[in-house]
Amino acid sequence: MSVGTYFPGRGTYRETAYLEGQADGQAKERGQLILRVLDQRLVPVPAETRDRITACTDLDTLGLWLDRAFSAKAVEDLFVEDDERGQG
């Protein structure tokens, strides 16, 4: 009888689904945090911009937007460099 062991990093379907779920949860949380910071700073956020933020799944981009949210005077300040490069 052989005993199967499942070590992390083997790329099993279950592990992949778990990691994707974690990343999706982190992206959702960061998007909500960005919106919360903007709301607390009384920066108006149009519905289409809320959708753009909540639809983003790139954690690096969301981290950049979060950093910018703390000093943004307008919601467009989050995306200035992204728009110039065609990202976001």
N, C-alpha and C positions, 0 to 999 in steps of 0.2 A: 504494500500500500504506500503510495507516495503522498507526502504531506505538502500542500501548496501554501506558500507564504506570500504575503503581499506587502512588499516594501514600498515606501513612497518613492515616486519617481519612475515607476514602471510604465506609466502611460496607460493604465487601464481605463476603460470607459468610465467607470465609477469615479476614479480619481480625477480624470479630465473634467467630468461634469461638475464635480465638487469645486475644483479650482476655478472653473468658468463662473460658477454661481457666486463664489467669493468675490471675484473681480467685478461682476455685475453689481453686487451689493455695495462694494466700495465706491464704484462709479456713481451709483444712485445717491449714496450718502454724501459724497463730495459735492455733487450737484445741488443737493438740498442745503448743504452748508454754505455754498456760494450765494444762493438765493437768500438765505437767512442773514448773512453778513450785509448784503446789499439792502435788504429790507430794514435792518437795524440802523444802517447808515442813511436811511431815507433816500436811497437812490432808486428812482422809478425804473421798473423793469417791465417792458411790454410783453404781452403773451407770447409773441413769436420768439423773443429772446429767452424767455423761460423755457420754451420748448427746445431751443437750441442747446441750452445748458443741460437740461434733463435728458436729452437724447444723446449727448456725448458719452462715449464709453472709454475714451483714451485717458487713463489716469494721469499721465504726464501733462496733458493739456488742461485737465481739470485742476491739477495742482497749480499750474501757472495762473489760471483764471482765479483761483482762490487767493493766491498771493496778491494779485492785482485788485481783487475786490476790497481789500482793506484800505486801499488808497484811491480807488476810483471815484471821480467826481460825477461821472456819467457812465451808464452801462456800456457805452461804446469803448470806454477805456480798457475793458477786459479783452477786446478783440483787435486792437490796433495793429499789432505786428502780425497776428494770424491772418487778417484780411489782406495784408500786403503780400504774404506768401501764398495765399489761397488755401489756408488751412482752417480748421475749426469748424 
